[in-house]
Amino acid sequence: MTAVISPAPGRTTKREVAEAAMRRSWFPVARIADLDSPQRATLLGVKLVVYRNASGHVAVQSRRCPHRGGDLSIGEVLTTSIACPYHGWEFDSVAGNCSRVPSLEDQTRIPPKAGIATYPAVLKYGHVWTVLEDPITEMYDLPEWRDVELEWLAADPIDSPVGVGVTVENFRDVAHFPFVHQVSMGPSPEVVEPLLVHRDGLHTWMDRPLNAGTGEWANDGNCMMRYHCVAPGLASITYDYEKLGRRVVAGFPSPMSYDHVTIYWAVANEVGYRGESLQECLRIEEMVYLEDAPIVEDLDPREIPWDNEVHEFSVPSDKFTLNYRRCFHELMDRV
Protein backbone atom coordinates (compact mmCIF):
# COMPACT_ATOMS: atom_id res chain seq x y z
CA MET A 1 0.00 0.00 0.00
CA THR A 2 1.37 3.42 -0.99
CA ALA A 3 1.61 5.99 1.77
CA VAL A 4 -0.18 9.30 1.22
CA ILE A 5 2.03 12.34 1.80
CA SER A 6 0.05 15.34 3.05
CA PRO A 7 1.25 18.93 3.38
CA ALA A 8 1.77 20.37 6.84
CA PRO A 9 -1.36 21.92 8.43
CA GLY A 10 -2.01 25.42 7.10
CA ARG A 11 0.54 25.10 4.31
CA THR A 12 -0.44 26.02 0.76
CA THR A 13 -0.40 22.93 -1.38
CA LYS A 14 1.38 22.77 -4.71
CA ARG A 15 -1.96 21.92 -6.27
CA GLU A 16 -3.30 25.27 -5.08
CA VAL A 17 -0.23 27.02 -6.48
CA ALA A 18 -0.64 25.18 -9.79
CA GLU A 19 -4.26 26.32 -10.02
CA ALA A 20 -3.26 29.89 -9.21
CA ALA A 21 -0.57 29.76 -11.91
CA MET A 22 -3.05 28.51 -14.50
CA ARG A 23 -5.49 31.30 -13.69
CA ARG A 24 -2.70 33.65 -14.79
CA SER A 25 -1.81 31.69 -17.94
CA TRP A 26 -3.23 31.78 -21.47
CA PHE A 27 -5.65 29.10 -22.65
CA PRO A 28 -7.91 28.71 -25.70
CA VAL A 29 -11.65 28.91 -25.16
CA ALA A 30 -13.08 28.61 -28.69
CA ARG A 31 -12.19 28.00 -32.30
CA ILE A 32 -12.13 31.09 -34.50
CA ALA A 33 -14.09 29.16 -37.12
CA ASP A 34 -17.05 28.80 -34.72
CA LEU A 35 -17.56 32.49 -33.95
CA ASP A 36 -20.55 32.90 -36.27
CA SER A 37 -22.56 32.16 -33.11
CA PRO A 38 -21.78 32.67 -29.41
CA GLN A 39 -19.70 29.85 -27.92
CA ARG A 40 -19.81 28.45 -24.40
CA ALA A 41 -16.60 27.79 -22.51
CA THR A 42 -15.62 27.02 -18.95
CA LEU A 43 -12.11 27.91 -17.76
CA LEU A 44 -11.14 26.75 -14.26
CA GLY A 45 -14.78 26.89 -13.21
CA VAL A 46 -15.45 30.32 -14.73
CA LYS A 47 -18.36 30.17 -17.19
CA LEU A 48 -17.63 32.21 -20.32
CA VAL A 49 -19.25 33.30 -23.56
CA VAL A 50 -17.03 33.86 -26.60
CA TYR A 51 -18.40 35.72 -29.61
CA ARG A 52 -17.71 38.13 -32.45
CA ASN A 53 -20.07 41.12 -32.50
CA ALA A 54 -21.47 42.60 -35.70
CA SER A 55 -18.64 45.14 -35.77
CA GLY A 56 -16.07 42.34 -35.87
CA HIS A 57 -14.82 42.63 -32.29
CA VAL A 58 -14.14 39.29 -30.56
CA ALA A 59 -15.13 39.21 -26.89
CA VAL A 60 -14.59 36.80 -24.00
CA GLN A 61 -16.98 37.59 -21.16
CA SER A 62 -18.85 36.17 -18.22
CA ARG A 63 -21.71 34.01 -19.42
CA ARG A 64 -24.17 34.89 -16.63
CA CYS A 65 -26.43 37.92 -16.93
CA PRO A 66 -26.28 39.74 -13.56
CA HIS A 67 -29.98 40.61 -13.72
CA ARG A 68 -31.59 37.19 -13.23
CA GLY A 69 -28.96 34.74 -14.39
CA GLY A 70 -29.78 34.39 -18.10
CA ASP A 71 -27.27 32.50 -20.25
CA LEU A 72 -25.65 34.98 -22.64
CA SER A 73 -24.34 32.18 -24.88
CA ILE A 74 -27.91 31.79 -26.20
CA GLY A 75 -28.41 35.54 -26.44
CA GLU A 76 -28.42 37.82 -29.47
CA VAL A 77 -25.18 39.30 -30.77
CA LEU A 78 -25.62 42.95 -31.72
CA THR A 79 -23.41 45.59 -33.33
CA THR A 80 -21.36 46.42 -30.22
CA SER A 81 -22.95 44.25 -27.54
CA ILE A 82 -24.64 41.00 -26.61
CA ALA A 83 -28.23 40.77 -25.34
CA CYS A 84 -29.54 38.42 -22.69
CA PRO A 85 -32.22 36.03 -24.02
CA TYR A 86 -34.28 36.36 -20.81
CA HIS A 87 -35.05 40.11 -20.50
CA GLY A 88 -32.97 41.64 -23.28
CA TRP A 89 -30.39 43.41 -21.13
CA GLU A 90 -27.46 44.41 -23.34
CA PHE A 91 -23.78 44.36 -22.38
CA ASP A 92 -21.00 46.18 -24.17
CA SER A 93 -18.55 43.86 -25.92
CA VAL A 94 -15.47 45.86 -24.87
CA ALA A 95 -16.16 47.20 -21.38
CA GLY A 96 -18.82 44.72 -20.24
CA ASN A 97 -21.07 47.43 -18.78
CA CYS A 98 -24.82 47.21 -19.19
CA SER A 99 -25.62 49.51 -22.10
CA ARG A 100 -29.40 49.05 -22.35
CA VAL A 101 -32.30 47.72 -20.27
CA PRO A 102 -35.37 47.43 -22.53
CA SER A 103 -37.85 47.63 -19.64
CA LEU A 104 -36.53 51.04 -18.59
CA GLU A 105 -38.07 54.12 -20.18
CA ASP A 106 -35.16 56.18 -18.83
CA GLN A 107 -31.87 54.50 -19.70
CA THR A 108 -29.99 56.73 -17.25
CA ARG A 109 -31.51 54.57 -14.53
CA ILE A 110 -29.50 51.48 -15.49
CA PRO A 111 -27.95 50.14 -12.25
CA PRO A 112 -24.46 51.66 -12.39
CA LYS A 113 -22.69 48.49 -11.23
CA ALA A 114 -24.56 46.19 -13.62
CA GLY A 115 -21.99 44.60 -15.90
CA ILE A 116 -20.20 41.40 -16.81
CA ALA A 117 -16.55 40.50 -16.40
CA THR A 118 -14.57 40.93 -19.62
CA TYR A 119 -11.32 39.10 -20.36
CA PRO A 120 -8.57 39.54 -22.97
CA ALA A 121 -9.09 37.91 -26.35
CA VAL A 122 -6.16 36.92 -28.58
CA LEU A 123 -6.70 35.17 -31.92
CA LYS A 124 -3.87 32.75 -32.68
CA TYR A 125 -3.27 29.23 -34.02
CA GLY A 126 -6.91 28.96 -35.14
CA HIS A 127 -8.30 29.69 -31.66
CA VAL A 128 -9.43 32.43 -29.30
CA TRP A 129 -7.19 32.63 -26.22
CA THR A 130 -7.81 34.31 -22.87
CA VAL A 131 -6.44 34.61 -19.34
CA LEU A 132 -8.51 34.97 -16.16
CA GLU A 133 -6.14 37.10 -14.10
CA ASP A 134 -3.05 39.27 -14.56
CA PRO A 135 -0.86 37.07 -16.79
CA ILE A 136 2.50 35.78 -15.61
CA THR A 137 3.39 34.57 -19.12
CA GLU A 138 3.39 36.07 -22.56
CA MET A 139 1.05 34.65 -25.17
CA TYR A 140 2.70 31.62 -26.78
CA ASP A 141 5.10 32.51 -29.61
CA LEU A 142 7.22 29.57 -30.72
CA PRO A 143 10.54 30.59 -32.34
CA GLU A 144 10.49 27.70 -34.84
CA TRP A 145 7.30 29.13 -36.38
CA ARG A 146 8.37 32.76 -36.68
CA ASP A 147 10.19 32.41 -40.01
CA VAL A 148 7.59 30.22 -41.73
CA GLU A 149 4.15 31.12 -43.08
CA LEU A 150 1.74 28.55 -41.68
CA GLU A 151 -1.85 27.85 -42.65
CA TRP A 152 -3.82 26.60 -39.63
CA LEU A 153 -6.78 24.23 -39.40
CA ALA A 154 -8.42 23.87 -35.98
CA ALA A 155 -9.76 20.41 -35.17
CA ASP A 156 -12.88 19.41 -33.28
CA PRO A 157 -12.17 19.82 -29.54
CA ILE A 158 -11.87 16.65 -27.45
CA ASP A 159 -13.26 16.25 -23.93
CA SER A 160 -10.78 14.57 -21.58
CA PRO A 161 -11.34 13.99 -17.82
CA VAL A 162 -7.74 14.64 -16.76
CA GLY A 163 -5.65 17.72 -16.01
CA VAL A 164 -3.45 19.95 -18.15
CA GLY A 165 -0.19 18.43 -16.94
CA VAL A 166 -1.23 14.82 -17.52
CA THR A 167 -2.53 15.77 -20.97
CA VAL A 168 0.67 17.49 -22.05
CA GLU A 169 2.75 14.60 -20.75
CA ASN A 170 0.68 12.17 -22.78
CA PHE A 171 1.24 14.28 -25.89
CA ARG A 172 5.01 14.19 -25.45
CA ASP A 173 5.58 10.72 -24.00
CA VAL A 174 7.29 8.42 -26.52
CA ALA A 175 7.42 5.13 -24.58
CA HIS A 176 3.70 4.45 -25.05
CA PHE A 177 3.83 4.45 -28.87
CA PRO A 178 4.26 0.64 -29.38
CA PHE A 179 1.38 -0.11 -27.00
CA VAL A 180 -1.21 2.54 -27.90
CA HIS A 181 -0.49 3.64 -31.46
CA GLN A 182 -0.01 0.44 -33.44
CA VAL A 183 -2.56 1.54 -36.07
CA SER A 184 -1.65 5.18 -36.57
CA MET A 185 2.13 4.78 -36.21
CA GLY A 186 2.65 1.14 -37.08
CA PRO A 187 5.12 -1.07 -35.19
CA SER A 188 7.49 0.91 -32.95
CA PRO A 189 10.53 -0.28 -31.00
CA GLU A 190 9.78 -0.83 -27.33
CA VAL A 191 13.26 0.25 -26.24
CA VAL A 192 13.59 4.05 -26.32
CA GLU A 193 16.92 5.50 -27.44
CA PRO A 194 18.67 8.18 -25.32
CA LEU A 195 16.54 11.29 -25.71
CA LEU A 196 18.07 14.63 -26.72
CA VAL A 197 16.19 17.06 -24.48
CA HIS A 198 16.88 20.72 -23.81
CA ARG A 199 15.05 22.96 -21.30
CA ASP A 200 15.11 26.73 -20.95
CA GLY A 201 12.68 28.43 -18.55
CA LEU A 202 9.13 27.38 -19.39
CA HIS A 203 10.23 25.67 -22.63
CA THR A 204 11.36 22.09 -23.29
CA TRP A 205 12.53 20.84 -26.70
CA MET A 206 13.44 17.46 -28.11
CA ASP A 207 14.67 16.62 -31.62
CA ARG A 208 13.94 13.10 -32.80
CA PRO A 209 13.96 11.53 -36.29
CA LEU A 210 10.77 10.10 -37.74
CA ASN A 211 11.52 6.97 -39.71
CA ALA A 212 8.64 6.24 -42.05
CA GLY A 213 7.15 2.83 -41.48
CA THR A 214 3.82 1.15 -42.13
CA GLY A 215 1.70 3.51 -40.03
CA GLU A 216 -0.38 6.26 -41.63
CA TRP A 217 1.38 8.78 -39.37
CA ALA A 218 4.42 8.71 -41.65
CA ASN A 219 2.80 8.84 -45.10
CA ASP A 220 5.04 11.74 -46.15
CA GLY A 221 8.23 9.80 -45.42
CA ASN A 222 11.22 10.43 -43.18
CA CYS A 223 11.77 13.75 -41.45
CA MET A 224 13.14 15.39 -38.34
CA MET A 225 10.63 16.12 -35.59
CA ARG A 226 11.04 19.01 -33.18
CA TYR A 227 8.99 18.37 -30.06
CA HIS A 228 8.27 21.50 -28.03
CA CYS A 229 6.33 22.03 -24.80
CA VAL A 230 5.68 25.31 -23.03
CA ALA A 231 4.26 25.32 -19.51
CA PRO A 232 1.50 25.16 -18.71
CA GLY A 233 -0.39 24.10 -21.81
CA LEU A 234 1.19 23.99 -25.26
CA ALA A 235 2.61 20.85 -26.86
CA SER A 236 3.69 20.76 -30.49
CA ILE A 237 5.58 18.78 -33.08
CA THR A 238 7.10 20.54 -36.08
CA TYR A 239 7.84 18.03 -38.84
CA ASP A 240 10.68 19.18 -41.09
CA TYR A 241 10.79 17.34 -44.43
CA GLU A 242 13.85 18.09 -46.54
CA LYS A 243 11.94 18.04 -49.85
CA LEU A 244 8.36 18.78 -48.79
CA GLY A 245 8.58 21.63 -46.29
CA ARG A 246 7.23 21.83 -42.74
CA ARG A 247 4.01 20.85 -41.08
CA VAL A 248 2.81 21.13 -37.49
CA VAL A 249 0.49 19.51 -34.99
CA ALA A 250 -0.16 21.35 -31.74
CA GLY A 251 -2.31 20.60 -28.69
CA PHE A 252 -3.63 23.21 -26.28
CA PRO A 253 -5.44 21.54 -23.34
CA SER A 254 -7.72 24.06 -21.66
CA PRO A 255 -8.78 23.31 -18.06
CA MET A 256 -12.52 23.40 -17.43
CA SER A 257 -11.50 22.43 -13.90
CA TYR A 258 -8.22 21.40 -12.30
CA ASP A 259 -8.51 17.80 -13.52
CA HIS A 260 -10.77 18.03 -16.57
CA VAL A 261 -9.74 19.59 -19.87
CA THR A 262 -11.05 20.43 -23.28
CA ILE A 263 -8.30 19.56 -25.73
CA TYR A 264 -8.22 22.25 -28.36
CA TRP A 265 -5.77 21.34 -31.08
CA ALA A 266 -4.82 22.17 -34.65
CA VAL A 267 -2.64 21.25 -37.56
CA ALA A 268 -0.75 23.61 -39.85
CA ASN A 269 1.11 23.29 -43.13
CA GLU A 270 3.73 25.62 -44.42
CA VAL A 271 2.30 27.56 -47.35
CA GLY A 272 3.46 25.63 -50.41
CA TYR A 273 3.89 22.36 -48.47
CA ARG A 274 4.23 19.53 -51.00
CA GLY A 275 3.05 16.64 -48.84
CA GLU A 276 -0.40 15.67 -47.56
CA SER A 277 -3.19 18.26 -47.45
CA LEU A 278 -4.19 20.00 -44.24
CA GLN A 279 -7.35 17.93 -44.09
CA GLU A 280 -5.41 14.67 -44.46
CA CYS A 281 -2.85 15.74 -41.86
CA LEU A 282 -5.71 16.48 -39.46
CA ARG A 283 -7.29 13.07 -40.13
CA ILE A 284 -4.05 11.27 -39.39
CA GLU A 285 -3.25 13.22 -36.25
CA GLU A 286 -6.80 12.73 -34.99
CA MET A 287 -6.22 8.98 -35.14
CA VAL A 288 -3.38 9.46 -32.65
CA TYR A 289 -5.49 11.57 -30.29
CA LEU A 290 -8.39 9.14 -30.34
CA GLU A 291 -6.12 6.15 -29.67
CA ASP A 292 -4.88 7.92 -26.54
CA ALA A 293 -8.33 8.85 -25.22
CA PRO A 294 -9.50 5.53 -23.69
CA ILE A 295 -6.15 5.02 -21.97
CA VAL A 296 -5.72 8.54 -20.61
CA GLU A 297 -9.25 8.88 -19.22
CA ASP A 298 -8.57 6.06 -16.73
CA LEU A 299 -5.22 7.34 -15.43
CA ASP A 300 -4.90 7.63 -11.65
CA PRO A 301 -4.40 10.29 -10.42
CA ARG A 302 -6.04 12.51 -13.01
CA GLU A 303 -3.39 15.20 -12.67
CA ILE A 304 0.34 15.23 -11.95
CA PRO A 305 0.76 14.52 -8.19
CA TRP A 306 2.46 17.82 -7.40
CA ASP A 307 2.10 17.21 -3.64
CA ASN A 308 3.49 13.66 -3.83
CA GLU A 309 0.10 12.28 -2.84
CA VAL A 310 1.12 9.12 -4.70
CA HIS A 311 4.58 7.79 -5.50
CA GLU A 312 5.73 7.56 -9.12
CA PHE A 313 8.87 5.96 -10.55
CA SER A 314 10.66 7.22 -13.67
CA VAL A 315 13.16 5.88 -16.18
CA PRO A 316 15.30 7.54 -18.91
CA SER A 317 12.44 7.46 -21.44
CA ASP A 318 10.63 9.94 -19.16
CA LYS A 319 13.34 12.57 -19.63
CA PHE A 320 11.17 14.88 -21.74
CA THR A 321 8.13 14.79 -19.46
CA LEU A 322 10.27 15.23 -16.33
CA ASN A 323 11.70 18.39 -17.89
CA TYR A 324 8.16 19.58 -18.61
CA ARG A 325 7.42 19.16 -14.89
CA ARG A 326 10.44 21.36 -14.13
CA CYS A 327 8.97 23.96 -16.49
CA PHE A 328 5.66 23.82 -14.65
CA HIS A 329 7.46 24.21 -11.31
CA GLU A 330 9.17 27.32 -12.68
CA LEU A 331 5.76 28.66 -13.69
CA MET A 332 4.47 28.04 -10.16
CA ASP A 333 7.45 29.91 -8.74
CA ARG A 334 6.17 33.03 -10.54
CA VAL A 335 2.90 33.14 -8.60
N, C-alpha and C positions, 0 to 999 in steps of 0.2 A: 504494500500500500504506500502511495506517495504522500509524503508529508505536505501539508499546506502551509506556506510561509506568508504570514500576515504582517502588514506594516505596524509599527508601534502606535499605540493609542494617540489619536489627535494628529498624527502625521499625514500630510497630503500624499495620496498614493500616486504612483506613476501613471496609472490609468487616468486619474483626474487631470494630471498635467498633460497627458496625451490628448484628452478631449479639449482642454483649453487651447492647446497648440493648433488643433484642427479648426477650432472656431476662428482662428486668426490666419487660416490658410485658404488658398483658392481652390474651389471645386466647381465642376460643371453642374448645371441644374436643368439644362434643356438642350435639345439640338436646334441649331439655327433653322434647319429645314422645316421644323414644326411650328414656327412662330406665326403662321397664318391664323392660329387660334390660341387663346391663352393656355398655358401649360402649367400643370400642377407639379410641385416638387417639395420634398421635405429634406432639409439639411440639418443634421444633428438635432432633430426634433422640432425645428422651426418650419412651419408650414408656409410655403411661398407660392406666388403666382408669377409666371414669366411670360411676357407678351411684348409685341411690337405694336405701338399705337399707330393711328392712321397717318401721323406725321413722320413715321419711320423710326421713332425713338424706341429702343429696347429697354424695358424696365424689369427689375427683379424687386418684388415687394411682398409685404405680408399678405397672406391670402384671406385673412379674416376681416370682414367689415366691422369697425368698432361700434356701429350703431346697434345691430342685433345679431351679429355673428354670421351674416351671409357669406357665401363662398365666392370670392371674386373671380376664381378660375372659370366659373360658368357665367360671369357677367359680360357686359357689352364693352368692347374696346372702342373708344371714341378718338377724336382727333388728338387730344393732348391728355387724355385721362382714361380711366376704366370705371365703369358703373356697376354697382352692386345689383345682382338680379332680384334682391328681395324688396328694397324700397327705392332703388335708383340713385342712392348717394354716389357722387362722383369723386374720384381721388386723382390728383395730379400725378402724371407719370414720372415727373422729375423730383418734385419736393415731397410728394405723398400726402399733402394737406387736402382736406375736404374742400372741393371747389364748387360744389352745388348740392343742395338738398331740395329735391323737387317739391316736397310738401310745404316748404317755407315760401311764403309770399315775399318776405324780405330776406334776401340772401346775406345781408350783413349780420343776421342772427345765427349763422352757422356756428356751432360750438367751437370756440377758438382752438381747443386742443384736439379736435377730431382730426385724425390722420392715420396713416399706415406707415409702418417702417419701410424705408427704401434702402436698398443695398446696391453696391457697385455692380455694373454689368460690363463684362469684357467679352467680345466675340473673337474666338480663336479656335483653331483646329476643328472647325465644324460645330462648335458648341458655344453656349452662353455660360460664362464663368462668373462666380460671385464669391464674396467673403463676408462672414457674419459680423466680425469685429475688426478693429484696427489691424491690418495685416502685418505679420512678421516676416513675410516672404514677398518677393516680387512675383508677378505673374510669370508662369513658366515660359522660358525662351531658350530652347536647346541650341547650342552652338553649331551642331552638325546639320541643322536645318536652315541656318541663316544665309548660306550662299547658294541655296537651291530653291527653285520655284516649285512648290508642291501644290498639287490639286487634291483636296480632301473630300472624303466621302464618309459621313457619320453613319454608323451602324445602328441597328435597333438596340436599345439599352437592355441589359440583362439584370434581373433581380438575383441577388446572392446574399444568403443569410449569414454572412461573416463580415469581419471588419476590414478596414482599409489596409492595415499592415499585412494580414493574412492574404488578402487578395493580391497585393503587389508581390509578395513572396511567391505565390503560386505562378504569377506571370513570369517570374525570372528564375524559377527553380529549373534546373536542367536534368536532375537525377530521376524525375518522374516520367520523362519522355517514353522510355521503353515499356512502361506499364500502363500509361493512360492514353498515349497518342499513337497507337499502332496503326490506326487507319489514316489519320491525317499526315503523319510523318513517316510511316513505314517503320521497318525494324531499326532500332537504335541500339548502340552498345550500352550494356548495363554499367560498365566501368567508365567513370567520368575522368577525363584527362585533367592534369593540373590547370586550374582556371586562372586566366590573366585578368585580374580585377584591380581597378584603380578607384580610390575614393578621394573626393575633395569637397569638404563642407557637406552640403545636403545632396550631393551628386555621387552616384556610383556608376562606373562604366565597366563593360567587359567586351572584349573583341573575341569572336569565335567563328571559325569557318563553318559554312553550311555546305556539306557534301551531298549533292543531289542523290536521292535514292529512289525507292519505289513509291514513297508517299506523295500525295498531291501537294503537300506543303512546298515541295522543291521543284515544281514544274518548270520554273525558269532556269534551272541549272545551278551550278556552284556559285557561291558568292561569299563575301565576308559580311558577317553580322556584327553590328555595334549595338549591344544591349546598353540601355541607359535607364536608370531610375533616379527620380528626384523625390525626396521626402516632402510632404507625406504621400502624395498620390498620383505620380505619373510614372508609367513604365512603358518603354518603347523599344522597338527593334528597328534599326535602319539597315536595310539590305542593300549592299553595294555590289552591283553586277558590273564587271569590267566592260562588257559590250552592250548592256541593256540600259544602264542608268541606275537610279536609286528608287526604292520604294520603302514604305514605312507602315508599321502597325503600331498603334499606341492605345493604351488602356488608361482610363481616368476614373477609378472607383470613387464614388461620391457617397459619403456616409449619411444615410437616412437617420441612423442612430449609431451608437458607438460600435455595435457588432452586426450591422446590417447595411449593405451597400447597394446602390444602383451602379452597375458597371456601364458607364458611358465609354465608348471606344470608337475608333475610326481607323481607316486606312488612307494612305496618300501615295500617289505616284508622282515622280518628277515629271514635269511637263516635257513631253517628247519621249517618255519611257517606252522602250521597245519590247517589253515583255507582256505579261498578262494585263488585261484591262482592270480598271479600278473595281468593277463589279465582280470580276472573277477573283481578284485578290481578297475582296471582302468575303466572298463565299468560302474560300479556303481557310482564311483566318477564323471565320465563325465556327468551322468544324473544330478547330483547336479549343476555342472557348467552350463550346458545348460538350466536348469530351471531358473537360475539367469539372463542369458544373456538378454532376452527381457525386464526385469525390469530395470536392471542396465543401459542399453544403453540410457534410457530416463530420467535418473536422472538430476536434475538441482540444483546447478551447476554441471559441469562434473568433478570437483575436489574439495577437501576440501576447504572451503572459508577461507583461512589463514588470509586474510586481512579484515575479517568480512564484505565482500561485500554483503552478505545476512545474516539474522538472522536465527539461528537454535536453537531448544529447545531439551533438553536431559532429560532422565529419568534413573532410576537405571539399566535398562537392557542395557544401553549404556556404562556401566562401563569399559568393555574391550576396546571398540573402543576409548573412551576418553583417556585411558591410552596409546593407540597406538599414539594418537595425541601428547601426552606429549613426547613420544619417538622421534617423528619426530621433535618436537621443539628442543629437545636436539641435534639432528643431525644438525639442522640449526644453532645452537649456535656454532658449530665447524667450520663453514665457516669463 
